[in-house]
Amino acid sequence: MSKFLEAINFDEKFSRLSEYWKPKIIAQMNDYHFKITKLQGEFVWHKHDDTDEVFIVLEGEMSIAFQEGAVILKQGEMFVVPKGLEHKPIAKDECKVMLVEPAGTINTGDAGGEMTAEDNVWI
Amino acid sequence: MSKFLEAINFDEKFSRLSEYWKPKIIAQMNDYHFKITKLQGEFVWHKHDDTDEVFIVLEGEMSIAFQEGAVILKQGEMFVVPKGLEHKPIAKDECKVMLVEPAGTINTGDAGGEMTAEDNVWI
């Protein structure tokens, strides 16, 4: 069977991901990337001025803080963070997440800083 | 808590979906739709000339037939069908799937026919 015909398995991808808060690309659809990331602790407040951002929880639980409150996301749930809206992802315990966003989207958005991950890294 | 701050729960969405092969929209990110659909049996051969198409298996097992072979997708796996490539989704037993594709993408692509679902229906 050619490589082309292999499914992308989330568990297999996560087995090779060690760092928290460093999204890695697992698939591309048109000019969008599907990334996996492990969260634990608190991220930085930031926003993405040019795009919505999708969070899909594959394992565990997280929340996304907004100025007006927080949304809680459990396994089997997703949320679309609207373009331009300040938010801060938080996970008390380890949480495995898939992100969907345009290729080139930076994890810390407009905020920058030490939690900024290298862009365009596949796993 | 405002409606804005509610997660989208896949089980809750599927609990209101009865028909097979009729994708319903559960979320929008920029100009892309996230749709859920239940598969059982064989779909029609078709292609999407303008876009890739993502399949994420949430429960069960399916395959996608291509001219050169088939890819098998189980729960926790995804696949990106390349733009313009003829394919036919198949599920021996009921399979729950999330699709990601541009808003306006028709389920039967270039093929049309009786399995064509109404576009732009939210659940």
gemmi code that builds the backbone of each chain (N, CA, C; Angstrom):
import gemmi

chains = {
    "A": [
        ("MET", (0.855, -1.193, 0.000), (0.000, 0.000, 0.000), (0.895, 1.249, 0.000)),
        ("SER", (0.565, 2.200, -0.813), (1.396, 3.401, -0.877), (1.182, 4.264, 0.356)),
        ("LYS", (2.164, 5.090, 0.644), (2.104, 6.023, 1.777), (0.847, 6.895, 1.694)),
        ("PHE", (0.481, 7.235, 0.491), (-0.688, 8.084, 0.260), (-1.927, 7.548, 0.956)),
        ("LEU", (-2.019, 6.214, 1.032), (-3.263, 5.627, 1.530), (-3.252, 5.301, 3.028)),
        ("GLU", (-2.416, 5.962, 3.776), (-2.404, 5.739, 5.218), (-3.184, 6.811, 5.953)),
        ("ALA", (-4.018, 6.364, 6.887), (-4.742, 7.299, 7.741), (-3.769, 8.004, 8.687)),
        ("ILE", (-4.161, 9.148, 9.166), (-3.409, 9.884, 10.197), (-4.013, 9.508, 11.544)),
        ("ASN", (-3.187, 8.883, 12.389), (-3.688, 8.376, 13.672), (-3.270, 9.320, 14.809)),
        ("PHE", (-4.256, 9.830, 15.540), (-3.951, 10.838, 16.571), (-3.045, 10.268, 17.670)),
        ("ASP", (-3.339, 9.055, 18.143), (-2.517, 8.465, 19.214), (-1.061, 8.315, 18.773)),
        ("GLU", (-0.883, 7.866, 17.542), (0.486, 7.686, 17.042), (1.205, 9.033, 16.971)),
        ("LYS", (0.498, 10.046, 16.543), (1.113, 11.380, 16.463), (1.461, 11.898, 17.858)),
        ("PHE", (0.537, 11.742, 18.809), (0.803, 12.237, 20.174), (1.945, 11.471, 20.835)),
        ("SER", (2.137, 10.201, 20.444), (3.203, 9.412, 21.064), (4.581, 9.999, 20.761)),
        ("ARG", (4.657, 10.859, 19.755), (5.940, 11.454, 19.387), (6.034, 12.930, 19.773)),
        ("LEU", (5.025, 13.399, 20.508), (4.991, 14.821, 20.915), (5.280, 14.916, 22.409)),
        ("SER", (6.319, 15.619, 22.769), (6.686, 15.685, 24.184), (6.366, 17.044, 24.814)),
        ("GLU", (6.713, 18.122, 24.166), (6.580, 19.448, 24.770), (5.128, 19.929, 24.859)),
        ("TYR", (4.847, 20.659, 25.910), (3.551, 21.332, 26.008), (3.572, 22.638, 25.213)),
        ("TRP", (2.380, 23.016, 24.738), (2.172, 24.331, 24.104), (2.991, 24.527, 22.834)),
        ("LYS", (3.404, 23.437, 22.191), (4.159, 23.575, 20.937), (3.438, 22.801, 19.839)),
        ("PRO", (2.470, 23.410, 19.190), (1.666, 22.706, 18.181), (2.523, 22.198, 17.019)),
        ("LYS", (2.199, 20.993, 16.585), (2.873, 20.389, 15.434), (1.830, 20.022, 14.388)),
        ("ILE", (2.179, 20.201, 13.132), (1.240, 19.968, 12.027), (1.143, 18.469, 11.730)),
        ("ILE", (-0.094, 17.981, 11.592), (-0.286, 16.576, 11.206), (-0.980, 16.438, 9.848)),
        ("ALA", (-1.577, 17.510, 9.356), (-2.284, 17.419, 8.067), (-2.494, 18.807, 7.486)),
        ("GLN", (-2.582, 18.843, 6.171), (-2.900, 20.093, 5.479), (-4.103, 19.888, 4.573)),
        ("MET", (-5.053, 20.823, 4.634), (-6.226, 20.827, 3.752), (-6.268, 22.196, 3.097)),
        ("ASN", (-6.067, 22.258, 1.789), (-5.948, 23.544, 1.098), (-4.862, 24.365, 1.794)),
        ("ASP", (-5.161, 25.578, 2.240), (-4.136, 26.368, 2.931), (-4.358, 26.397, 4.450)),
        ("TYR", (-4.963, 25.338, 4.958), (-5.184, 25.217, 6.404), (-4.368, 24.074, 6.982)),
        ("HIS", (-3.946, 24.247, 8.223), (-3.225, 23.187, 8.923), (-4.051, 22.611, 10.070)),
        ("PHE", (-3.944, 21.300, 10.236), (-4.443, 20.594, 11.416), (-3.225, 20.308, 12.280)),
        ("LYS", (-3.257, 20.769, 13.528), (-2.104, 20.644, 14.421), (-2.539, 19.944, 15.699)),
        ("ILE", (-1.630, 19.178, 16.285), (-1.900, 18.647, 17.621), (-1.000, 19.353, 18.624)),
        ("THR", (-1.511, 19.469, 19.842), (-0.737, 20.095, 20.904), (-1.177, 19.551, 22.255)),
        ("LYS", (-0.241, 19.506, 23.188), (-0.558, 19.121, 24.561), (-0.510, 20.372, 25.428)),
        ("LEU", (-1.542, 20.526, 26.247), (-1.633, 21.708, 27.114), (-1.518, 21.284, 28.571)),
        ("GLN", (-0.852, 22.088, 29.349), (-0.878, 21.936, 30.805), (-0.438, 23.272, 31.397)),
        ("GLY", (-1.287, 23.802, 32.277), (-1.000, 25.107, 32.855), (-1.757, 26.206, 32.123)),
        ("GLU", (-1.209, 27.409, 32.144), (-1.877, 28.560, 31.528), (-1.047, 29.104, 30.374)),
        ("PHE", (-1.717, 29.422, 29.292), (-1.063, 30.039, 28.150), (-1.094, 31.560, 28.343)),
        ("VAL", (-0.751, 32.305, 27.315), (-0.776, 33.770, 27.403), (-2.046, 34.313, 26.741)),
        ("TRP", (-2.519, 35.443, 27.242), (-3.599, 36.149, 26.554), (-3.100, 36.579, 25.181)),
        ("HIS", (-3.934, 36.327, 24.169), (-3.554, 36.761, 22.819), (-4.780, 36.730, 21.914)),
        ("LYS", (-4.611, 37.235, 20.707), (-5.679, 37.145, 19.713), (-5.066, 36.961, 18.331)),
        ("HIS", (-5.912, 36.485, 17.429), (-5.496, 36.326, 16.027), (-6.359, 37.282, 15.200)),
        ("ASP", (-5.747, 38.344, 14.722), (-6.521, 39.401, 14.073), (-7.081, 38.998, 12.717)),
        ("ASP", (-6.503, 37.959, 12.117), (-6.895, 37.629, 10.738), (-7.690, 36.342, 10.596)),
        ("THR", (-7.915, 35.631, 11.712), (-8.561, 34.325, 11.531), (-9.262, 33.825, 12.785)),
        ("ASP", (-10.341, 33.076, 12.568), (-10.910, 32.233, 13.611), (-9.915, 31.107, 13.905)),
        ("GLU", (-10.134, 30.417, 15.037), (-9.241, 29.310, 15.412), (-10.089, 28.224, 16.079)),
        ("VAL", (-9.919, 26.999, 15.595), (-10.711, 25.885, 16.125), (-9.903, 25.053, 17.112)),
        ("PHE", (-10.528, 24.759, 18.261), (-9.992, 23.839, 19.261), (-10.895, 22.606, 19.302)),
        ("ILE", (-10.302, 21.422, 19.176), (-11.032, 20.156, 19.326), (-10.323, 19.362, 20.417)),
        ("VAL", (-11.032, 19.019, 21.496), (-10.388, 18.280, 22.584), (-10.453, 16.779, 22.306)),
        ("LEU", (-9.274, 16.163, 22.209), (-9.188, 14.728, 21.915), (-9.080, 13.909, 23.199)),
        ("GLU", (-8.525, 14.506, 24.252), (-8.400, 13.802, 25.535), (-8.191, 14.828, 26.636)),
        ("GLY", (-8.917, 14.656, 27.747), (-8.749, 15.569, 28.871), (-9.756, 16.708, 28.844)),
        ("GLU", (-9.411, 17.768, 29.518), (-10.319, 18.926, 29.649), (-9.501, 20.207, 29.670)),
        ("MET", (-10.043, 21.231, 29.043), (-9.383, 22.539, 29.039), (-10.439, 23.619, 29.159)),
        ("SER", (-9.988, 24.833, 29.367), (-10.916, 25.955, 29.251), (-10.246, 27.041, 28.411)),
        ("ILE", (-11.072, 27.880, 27.852), (-10.569, 29.044, 27.126), (-11.186, 30.261, 27.787)),
        ("ALA", (-10.317, 31.091, 28.374), (-10.795, 32.296, 29.048), (-10.971, 33.418, 28.033)),
        ("PHE", (-12.098, 34.128, 28.172), (-12.358, 35.348, 27.409), (-12.635, 36.474, 28.404)),
        ("GLN", (-12.667, 37.681, 27.938), (-12.949, 38.818, 28.837), (-14.289, 38.630, 29.542)),
        ("GLU", (-15.262, 38.021, 28.866), (-16.607, 37.925, 29.443), (-16.868, 36.591, 30.139)),
        ("GLY", (-15.864, 35.743, 30.240), (-16.074, 34.455, 30.895), (-15.226, 33.393, 30.234)),
        ("ALA", (-15.491, 32.149, 30.600), (-14.680, 31.060, 30.053), (-15.575, 29.966, 29.501)),
        ("VAL", (-15.100, 29.280, 28.473), (-15.780, 28.099, 27.969), (-14.964, 26.877, 28.390)),
        ("ILE", (-15.663, 25.853, 28.855), (-15.003, 24.610, 29.239), (-15.178, 23.610, 28.110)),
        ("LEU", (-14.098, 22.947, 27.762), (-14.102, 21.990, 26.654), (-13.608, 20.646, 27.148)),
        ("LYS", (-14.429, 19.612, 26.939), (-14.049, 18.249, 27.320), (-13.832, 17.402, 26.074)),
        ("GLN", (-13.339, 16.196, 26.290), (-13.147, 15.257, 25.184), (-14.444, 15.129, 24.387)),
        ("GLY", (-14.328, 15.217, 23.063), (-15.518, 15.131, 22.219), (-16.233, 16.452, 22.052)),
        ("GLU", (-15.521, 17.532, 22.350), (-16.115, 18.862, 22.183), (-15.155, 19.763, 21.407)),
        ("MET", (-15.739, 20.778, 20.766), (-14.925, 21.748, 20.024), (-15.449, 23.159, 20.251)),
        ("PHE", (-14.631, 24.122, 19.871), (-15.011, 25.521, 20.005), (-14.284, 26.325, 18.933)),
        ("VAL", (-14.989, 27.339, 18.422), (-14.376, 28.233, 17.437), (-14.118, 29.583, 18.105)),
        ("VAL", (-12.864, 29.926, 18.291), (-12.512, 31.236, 18.843), (-12.620, 32.262, 17.720)),
        ("PRO", (-13.492, 33.253, 17.885), (-13.684, 34.217, 16.796), (-12.426, 35.066, 16.548)),
        ("LYS", (-12.260, 35.401, 15.318), (-11.174, 36.286, 14.879), (-11.125, 37.554, 15.733)),
        ("GLY", (-9.923, 37.896, 16.184), (-9.746, 39.180, 16.862), (-10.133, 39.209, 18.331)),
        ("LEU", (-10.569, 38.074, 18.877), (-11.039, 38.060, 20.263), (-9.927, 37.556, 21.199)),
        ("GLU", (-9.634, 38.353, 22.205), (-8.611, 37.989, 23.202), (-9.040, 36.709, 23.924)),
        ("HIS", (-8.096, 35.790, 24.042), (-8.398, 34.537, 24.743), (-7.132, 33.962, 25.358)),
        ("LYS", (-7.347, 33.062, 26.317), (-6.226, 32.409, 26.990), (-6.585, 30.967, 27.290)),
        ("PRO", (-5.957, 30.008, 26.609), (-6.199, 28.589, 26.910), (-5.582, 28.200, 28.252)),
        ("ILE", (-6.289, 27.345, 28.969), (-5.866, 26.882, 30.296), (-6.198, 25.393, 30.415)),
        ("ALA", (-5.276, 24.620, 30.996), (-5.569, 23.210, 31.282), (-4.968, 22.885, 32.649)),
        ("LYS", (-5.827, 22.510, 33.583), (-5.329, 22.169, 34.918), (-4.443, 20.920, 34.832)),
        ("ASP", (-4.972, 19.898, 34.159), (-4.205, 18.676, 33.921), (-3.926, 18.549, 32.426)),
        ("GLU", (-3.051, 17.658, 32.083), (-2.682, 17.502, 30.667), (-3.911, 17.298, 29.782)),
        ("CYS", (-3.947, 18.012, 28.692), (-5.070, 17.944, 27.756), (-4.509, 17.864, 26.335)),
        ("LYS", (-5.072, 16.935, 25.554), (-4.628, 16.759, 24.169), (-5.642, 17.392, 23.224)),
        ("VAL", (-5.151, 18.248, 22.351), (-6.015, 19.105, 21.541), (-5.585, 19.069, 20.082)),
        ("MET", (-6.574, 19.171, 19.193), (-6.262, 19.435, 17.785), (-6.731, 20.843, 17.459)),
        ("LEU", (-5.857, 21.586, 16.791), (-6.167, 22.938, 16.328), (-6.364, 22.919, 14.817)),
        ("VAL", (-7.264, 23.748, 14.332), (-7.421, 23.938, 12.892), (-7.362, 25.431, 12.625)),
        ("GLU", (-6.446, 25.828, 11.761), (-6.240, 27.254, 11.493), (-5.432, 27.411, 10.211)),
        ("PRO", (-5.431, 28.617, 9.644), (-4.688, 28.814, 8.400), (-3.199, 28.520, 8.592)),
        ("ALA", (-2.569, 27.962, 7.580), (-1.120, 27.773, 7.602), (-0.468, 29.111, 7.927)),
        ("GLY", (0.532, 29.053, 8.802), (1.249, 30.272, 9.166), (0.741, 30.963, 10.407)),
        ("THR", (-0.369, 30.446, 10.982), (-0.896, 31.047, 12.211), (0.078, 30.785, 13.369)),
        ("ILE", (0.421, 31.837, 14.087), (1.366, 31.744, 15.204), (0.588, 31.504, 16.502)),
        ("ASN", (1.095, 30.575, 17.325), (0.321, 30.166, 18.507), (0.027, 31.313, 19.479)),
        ("THR", (0.955, 32.253, 19.595), (0.734, 33.363, 20.531), (0.103, 34.587, 19.867)),
        ("GLY", (-0.278, 34.462, 18.595), (-0.982, 35.538, 17.896), (-0.233, 36.856, 17.949)),
        ("ASP", (-0.922, 37.898, 18.463), (-0.341, 39.241, 18.529), (0.557, 39.428, 19.746)),
        ("ALA", (0.567, 38.445, 20.651), (1.245, 38.659, 21.937), (2.744, 38.385, 21.866)),
        ("GLY", (3.139, 37.399, 21.076), (4.556, 37.024, 21.039), (5.036, 36.514, 22.388)),
        ("GLY", (6.335, 36.592, 22.610), (6.885, 36.192, 23.904), (7.453, 34.792, 23.887)),
        ("GLU", (7.860, 34.333, 25.073), (8.645, 33.103, 25.181), (7.837, 31.833, 24.894)),
        ("MET", (6.505, 31.924, 24.911), (5.702, 30.734, 24.620), (5.456, 30.568, 23.116)),
        ("THR", (5.978, 31.474, 22.321), (5.802, 31.385, 20.872), (6.522, 30.149, 20.329)),
        ("ALA", (5.779, 29.338, 19.589), (6.331, 28.098, 19.035), (6.839, 28.334, 17.621)),
        ("GLU", (7.801, 27.541, 17.237), (8.281, 27.589, 15.861), (7.129, 27.219, 14.935)),
        ("ASP", (7.008, 27.961, 13.856), (5.912, 27.749, 12.922), (6.290, 26.660, 11.912)),
        ("ASN", (5.258, 26.025, 11.375), (5.427, 25.139, 10.222), (6.253, 23.883, 10.514)),
        ("VAL", (6.106, 23.322, 11.714), (6.805, 22.088, 12.064), (5.819, 20.923, 12.027)),
        ("TRP", (6.138, 19.920, 11.223), (5.308, 18.716, 11.102), (5.772, 17.650, 12.085)),
        ("ILE", (4.865, 16.782, 12.463), (5.223, 15.650, 13.296), (4.681, 14.386, 12.667)),
    ],
    "B": [
        ("MET", (-24.389, 32.126, 31.883), (-23.384, 32.049, 30.814), (-24.064, 32.271, 29.466)),
        ("SER", (-23.451, 33.081, 28.648), (-24.058, 33.370, 27.353), (-23.896, 32.187, 26.407)),
        ("LYS", (-24.756, 32.133, 25.427), (-24.713, 31.074, 24.415), (-23.342, 31.019, 23.746)),
        ("PHE", (-22.739, 32.161, 23.583), (-21.417, 32.249, 22.949), (-20.408, 31.325, 23.606)),
        ("LEU", (-20.534, 31.148, 24.929), (-19.515, 30.410, 25.665), (-19.811, 28.921, 25.833)),
        ("GLU", (-20.640, 28.373, 24.991), (-20.916, 26.944, 25.063), (-20.084, 26.153, 24.062)),
        ("ALA", (-19.503, 25.075, 24.541), (-18.774, 24.171, 23.657), (-19.751, 23.467, 22.717)),
        ("ILE", (-19.258, 23.004, 21.591), (-20.025, 22.178, 20.659), (-19.707, 20.723, 20.985)),
        ("ASN", (-20.735, 19.986, 21.389), (-20.543, 18.604, 21.847), (-20.973, 17.630, 20.747)),
        ("PHE", (-20.049, 16.782, 20.319), (-20.336, 15.895, 19.184), (-21.488, 14.932, 19.497)),
        ("ASP", (-21.487, 14.325, 20.683), (-22.554, 13.374, 21.031), (-23.929, 14.048, 20.995)),
        ("GLU", (-23.975, 15.260, 21.526), (-25.257, 15.975, 21.536), (-25.720, 16.253, 20.111)),
        ("LYS", (-24.787, 16.635, 19.256), (-25.138, 16.909, 17.859), (-25.603, 15.631, 17.150)),
        ("PHE", (-24.877, 14.530, 17.367), (-25.272, 13.268, 16.714), (-26.619, 12.763, 17.218)),
        ("SER", (-26.970, 13.091, 18.467), (-28.242, 12.606, 19.022), (-29.430, 13.182, 18.257)),
        ("ARG", (-29.196, 14.240, 17.489), (-30.285, 14.865, 16.738), (-30.173, 14.608, 15.233)),
        ("LEU", (-29.239, 13.744, 14.863), (-29.021, 13.435, 13.441), (-29.520, 12.023, 13.151)),
        ("SER", (-30.484, 11.904, 12.260), (-31.047, 10.573, 11.995), (-30.602, 9.995, 10.653)),
        ("GLU", (-30.656, 10.768, 9.606), (-30.393, 10.244, 8.261), (-28.919, 9.941, 8.016)),
        ("TYR", (-28.673, 8.901, 7.248), (-27.326, 8.610, 6.778), (-26.988, 9.487, 5.571)),
        ("TRP", (-25.698, 9.789, 5.432), (-25.157, 10.468, 4.243), (-25.687, 11.881, 4.034)),
        ("LYS", (-26.210, 12.494, 5.104), (-26.705, 13.869, 4.968), (-25.957, 14.764, 5.947)),
        ("PRO", (-24.811, 15.280, 5.562), (-23.988, 16.084, 6.479), (-24.723, 17.342, 6.956)),
        ("LYS", (-24.549, 17.631, 8.234), (-25.133, 18.842, 8.825), (-24.015, 19.668, 9.461)),
        ("ILE", (-24.127, 20.966, 9.344), (-23.086, 21.875, 9.837), (-23.204, 22.042, 11.347)),
        ("ILE", (-22.055, 21.944, 12.041), (-22.055, 22.200, 13.490), (-21.184, 23.397, 13.865)),
        ("ALA", (-20.344, 23.847, 12.965), (-19.472, 24.987, 13.286), (-18.943, 25.614, 12.008)),
        ("GLN", (-18.637, 26.910, 12.097), (-18.001, 27.617, 10.989), (-16.723, 28.285, 11.468)),
        ("MET", (-15.644, 28.119, 10.705), (-14.359, 28.787, 10.964), (-13.975, 29.517, 9.692)),
        ("ASN", (-13.956, 30.834, 9.727), (-13.746, 31.628, 8.506), (-14.770, 31.164, 7.467)),
        ("ASP", (-14.341, 30.775, 6.277), (-15.315, 30.331, 5.269), (-15.328, 28.808, 5.132)),
        ("TYR", (-15.008, 28.120, 6.224), (-15.038, 26.654, 6.237), (-16.132, 26.152, 7.174)),
        ("HIS", (-16.704, 25.022, 6.824), (-17.704, 24.385, 7.673), (-17.176, 23.081, 8.264)),
        ("PHE", (-17.544, 22.840, 9.513), (-17.365, 21.549, 10.175), (-18.734, 20.891, 10.181)),
        ("LYS", (-18.812, 19.685, 9.614), (-20.104, 18.998, 9.467), (-20.006, 17.619, 10.097)),
        ("ILE", (-21.111, 17.140, 10.650), (-21.152, 15.742, 11.086), (-22.057, 14.961, 10.151)),
        ("THR", (-21.729, 13.694, 10.003), (-22.544, 12.831, 9.164), (-22.421, 11.388, 9.640)),
        ("LYS", (-23.480, 10.622, 9.442), (-23.468, 9.193, 9.742), (-23.435, 8.429, 8.423)),
        ("LEU", (-22.528, 7.468, 8.354), (-22.369, 6.679, 7.132), (-22.797, 5.243, 7.390)),
        ("GLN", (-23.424, 4.648, 6.416), (-23.655, 3.199, 6.421), (-23.944, 2.769, 4.987)),
        ("GLY", (-23.149, 1.812, 4.518), (-23.285, 1.373, 3.132), (-22.253, 2.046, 2.252)),
        ("GLU", (-22.602, 2.187, 0.971), (-21.665, 2.766, 0.013), (-22.192, 4.081, -0.544)),
        ("PHE", (-21.307, 5.055, -0.653), (-21.659, 6.339, -1.255), (-21.391, 6.243, -2.768)),
        ("VAL", (-21.444, 7.349, -3.451), (-21.177, 7.357, -4.897), (-19.749, 7.830, -5.166)),
        ("TRP", (-19.163, 7.336, -6.249), (-17.881, 7.870, -6.709), (-18.064, 9.334, -7.074)),
        ("HIS", (-17.161, 10.169, -6.612), (-17.234, 11.594, -6.954), (-15.900, 12.247, -6.650)),
        ("LYS", (-15.786, 13.521, -7.055), (-14.607, 14.308, -6.690), (-15.014, 15.755, -6.477)),
        ("HIS", (-14.118, 16.468, -5.784), (-14.332, 17.898, -5.552), (-13.204, 18.631, -6.275)),
        ("ASP", (-13.559, 19.284, -7.383), (-12.512, 19.858, -8.234), (-11.831, 21.072, -7.620)),
        ("ASP", (-12.478, 21.683, -6.619), (-11.938, 22.944, -6.108), (-11.359, 22.854, -4.705)),
        ("THR", (-11.423, 21.688, -4.084), (-10.993, 21.655, -2.684), (-10.602, 20.259, -2.199)),
        ("ASP", (-9.643, 20.243, -1.265), (-9.407, 19.066, -0.444), (-10.617, 18.868, 0.475)),
        ("GLU", (-10.695, 17.678, 1.079), (-11.816, 17.391, 1.984), (-11.293, 16.522, 3.124)),
        ("VAL", (-11.597, 16.934, 4.355), (-11.103, 16.204, 5.526), (-12.186, 15.305, 6.107)),
        ("PHE", (-11.812, 14.045, 6.384), (-12.650, 13.092, 7.112), (-11.991, 12.815, 8.467)),
        ("ILE", (-12.744, 12.962, 9.556), (-12.275, 12.604, 10.902), (-13.276, 11.601, 11.467)),
        ("VAL", (-12.815, 10.395, 11.800), (-13.744, 9.386, 12.316), (-13.899, 9.540, 13.824)),
        ("LEU", (-15.123, 9.803, 14.247), (-15.410, 10.000, 15.675), (-15.860, 8.714, 16.346)),
        ("GLU", (-16.478, 7.819, 15.559), (-16.922, 6.528, 16.117), (-17.118, 5.544, 14.966)),
        ("GLY", (-16.621, 4.326, 15.137), (-16.799, 3.307, 14.113), (-15.613, 3.240, 13.162)),
        ("GLU", (-15.877, 2.706, 11.999), (-14.818, 2.507, 10.999), (-15.389, 2.711, 9.608)),
        ("MET", (-14.598, 3.294, 8.737), (-15.009, 3.506, 7.352), (-13.809, 3.285, 6.443)),
        ("SER", (-14.074, 3.245, 5.150), (-12.972, 3.279, 4.212), (-13.299, 4.293, 3.123)),
        ("ILE", (-12.254, 4.761, 2.487), (-12.433, 5.634, 1.329), (-11.726, 4.956, 0.173)),
        ("ALA", (-12.515, 4.588, -0.841), (-11.953, 3.924, -2.015), (-11.434, 4.967, -2.993)),
        ("PHE", (-10.242, 4.675, -3.526), (-9.659, 5.469, -4.613), (-9.364, 4.515, -5.772)),
        ("GLN", (-9.039, 5.052, -6.907), (-8.719, 4.194, -8.066), (-7.573, 3.251, -7.731)),
        ("GLU", (-6.609, 3.714, -6.941), (-5.414, 2.912, -6.687), (-5.491, 2.093, -5.404)),
        ("GLY", (-6.640, 2.094, -4.728), (-6.756, 1.340, -3.492), (-7.658, 2.065, -2.515)),
        ("ALA", (-7.667, 1.588, -1.270), (-8.555, 2.184, -0.282), (-7.783, 2.496, 0.991)),
        ("VAL", (-8.209, 3.536, 1.681), (-7.666, 3.836, 3.005), (-8.727, 3.477, 4.038)),
        ("ILE", (-8.294, 2.834, 5.109), (-9.215, 2.487, 6.192), (-9.040, 3.490, 7.312)),
        ("LEU", (-10.164, 3.986, 7.825), (-10.150, 5.006, 8.874), (-10.934, 4.513, 10.072)),
        ("LYS", (-10.277, 4.503, 11.239), (-10.951, 4.103, 12.471), (-11.111, 5.302, 13.398)),
        ("GLN", (-11.828, 5.083, 14.477), (-12.000, 6.142, 15.476), (-10.629, 6.693, 15.883)),
        ("GLY", (-10.520, 8.030, 15.907), (-9.241, 8.638, 16.267), (-8.294, 8.778, 15.090)),
        ("GLU", (-8.856, 8.683, 13.892), (-8.020, 8.848, 12.696), (-8.670, 9.836, 11.726)),
        ("MET", (-7.844, 10.422, 10.886), (-8.340, 11.359, 9.883), (-7.620, 11.135, 8.555)),
        ("PHE", (-8.189, 11.732, 7.519), (-7.590, 11.626, 6.190), (-7.994, 12.857, 5.388)),
        ("VAL", (-7.060, 13.306, 4.546), (-7.345, 14.438, 3.664), (-7.463, 13.917, 2.236)),
        ("VAL", (-8.655, 13.979, 1.692), (-8.857, 13.591, 0.296), (-8.386, 14.746, -0.584)),
        ("PRO", (-7.398, 14.495, -1.445), (-6.875, 15.588, -2.269), (-7.905, 16.101, -3.283)),
        ("LYS", (-7.825, 17.369, -3.523), (-8.659, 18.043, -4.523), (-8.618, 17.302, -5.855)),
        ("GLY", (-9.794, 17.086, -6.439), (-9.846, 16.537, -7.790), (-9.697, 15.033, -7.898)),
        ("LEU", (-9.558, 14.347, -6.753), (-9.328, 12.901, -6.803), (-10.639, 12.137, -6.582)),
        ("GLU", (-10.955, 11.242, -7.498), (-12.161, 10.421, -7.402), (-12.100, 9.558, -6.151)),
        ("HIS", (-13.184, 9.554, -5.392), (-13.216, 8.724, -4.179), (-14.649, 8.299, -3.880)),
        ("LYS", (-14.744, 7.240, -3.062), (-16.058, 6.731, -2.659), (-15.991, 6.273, -1.207)),
        ("PRO", (-16.656, 6.998, -0.293), (-16.722, 6.567, 1.115), (-17.609, 5.328, 1.257)),
        ("ILE", (-17.157, 4.433, 2.145), (-17.864, 3.177, 2.409), (-17.821, 2.900, 3.910)),
        ("ALA", (-18.941, 2.445, 4.460), (-18.945, 2.008, 5.858), (-19.801, 0.754, 5.962)),
        ("LYS", (-19.195, -0.349, 6.381), (-19.945, -1.604, 6.514), (-20.995, -1.460, 7.609)),
        ("ASP", (-20.556, -0.942, 8.751), (-21.477, -0.661, 9.855), (-21.526, 0.844, 10.074)),
        ("GLU", (-22.502, 1.276, 10.849), (-22.650, 2.710, 11.082), (-21.352, 3.343, 11.560)),
        ("CYS", (-21.010, 4.468, 10.966), (-19.788, 5.190, 11.305), (-20.115, 6.673, 11.429)),
        ("LYS", (-19.611, 7.283, 12.513), (-19.854, 8.709, 12.743), (-18.612, 9.501, 12.380)),
        ("VAL", (-18.815, 10.501, 11.542), (-17.696, 11.209, 10.919), (-17.888, 12.712, 11.030)),
        ("MET", (-16.770, 13.445, 11.172), (-16.797, 14.893, 11.000), (-16.047, 15.229, 9.724)),
        ("LEU", (-16.662, 16.085, 8.908), (-16.050, 16.580, 7.674), (-15.631, 18.028, 7.868)),
        ("VAL", (-14.525, 18.410, 7.250), (-14.121, 19.817, 7.230), (-13.880, 20.187, 5.778)),
        ("GLU", (-14.564, 21.223, 5.332), (-14.471, 21.615, 3.920), (-15.029, 23.025, 3.748)),
        ("PRO", (-14.731, 23.669, 2.631), (-15.228, 25.029, 2.430), (-16.758, 25.080, 2.454)),
        ("ALA", (-17.294, 26.138, 3.007), (-18.735, 26.352, 2.959), (-19.194, 26.234, 1.517)),
        ("GLY", (-20.308, 25.542, 1.318), (-20.855, 25.398, -0.032), (-20.436, 24.127, -0.744)),
        ("THR", (-19.546, 23.345, -0.118), (-19.132, 22.090, -0.746), (-20.295, 21.104, -0.755)),
        ("ILE", (-20.558, 20.523, -1.908), (-21.669, 19.585, -2.072), (-21.165, 18.160, -1.838)),
        ("ASN", (-21.943, 17.365, -1.084), (-21.452, 16.039, -0.677), (-21.126, 15.120, -1.845)),
        ("THR", (-21.867, 15.227, -2.921), (-21.622, 14.351, -4.073), (-20.690, 14.976, -5.123)),
        ("GLY", (-20.145, 16.146, -4.806), (-19.165, 16.771, -5.693), (-19.671, 16.942, -7.101)),
        ("ASP", (-18.909, 16.397, -8.059), (-19.247, 16.531, -9.475), (-20.280, 15.509, -9.935)),
        ("ALA", (-20.603, 14.540, -9.061), (-21.433, 13.414, -9.498), (-22.930, 13.720, -9.470)),
        ("GLY", (-23.358, 14.499, -8.476), (-24.785, 14.758, -8.328), (-25.555, 13.485, -8.038)),
        ("GLY", (-26.851, 13.475, -8.340), (-27.655, 12.276, -8.153), (-28.447, 12.297, -6.858)),
        ("GLU", (-29.105, 11.179, -6.599), (-30.093, 11.129, -5.517), (-29.479, 11.180, -4.114)),
        ("MET", (-28.178, 10.939, -3.988), (-27.562, 11.011, -2.674), (-27.098, 12.425, -2.322)),
        ("THR", (-27.340, 13.363, -3.222), (-26.944, 14.749, -2.964), (-27.769, 15.325, -1.811)),
        ("ALA", (-27.074, 15.862, -0.822), (-27.736, 16.420, 0.355), (-27.963, 17.909, 0.178)),
        ("GLU", (-28.984, 18.403, 0.837), (-29.238, 19.832, 0.850), (-28.029, 20.531, 1.484)),
        ("ASP", (-27.605, 21.600, 0.874), (-26.420, 22.326, 1.347), (-26.830, 23.303, 2.449)),
        ("ASN", (-25.861, 23.629, 3.298), (-25.990, 24.728, 4.261), (-27.048, 24.500, 5.329)),
        ("VAL", (-27.190, 23.258, 5.788), (-28.141, 22.938, 6.861), (-27.380, 22.725, 8.161)),
        ("TRP", (-27.733, 23.514, 9.169), (-27.106, 23.398, 10.499), (-27.900, 22.442, 11.375)),
        ("ILE", (-27.219, 21.860, 12.346), (-27.914, 21.023, 13.321), (-27.488, 21.457, 14.708)),
    ],
}
model = gemmi.Model(1)
for chain_id, residues in chains.items():
    chain = gemmi.Chain(chain_id)
    for i, (resn, *xyz) in enumerate(residues, 1):
        res = gemmi.Residue()
        res.name, res.seqid = resn, gemmi.SeqId(i, " ")
        for name, pos in zip(("N", "CA", "C"), xyz):
            atom = gemmi.Atom()
            atom.name, atom.element = name, gemmi.Element(name[0])
            atom.pos, atom.b_iso = gemmi.Position(*pos), 0.0
            res.add_atom(atom)
        chain.add_residue(res)
    model.add_chain(chain)
structure = gemmi.Structure()
structure.add_model(model)
structure.setup_entities()
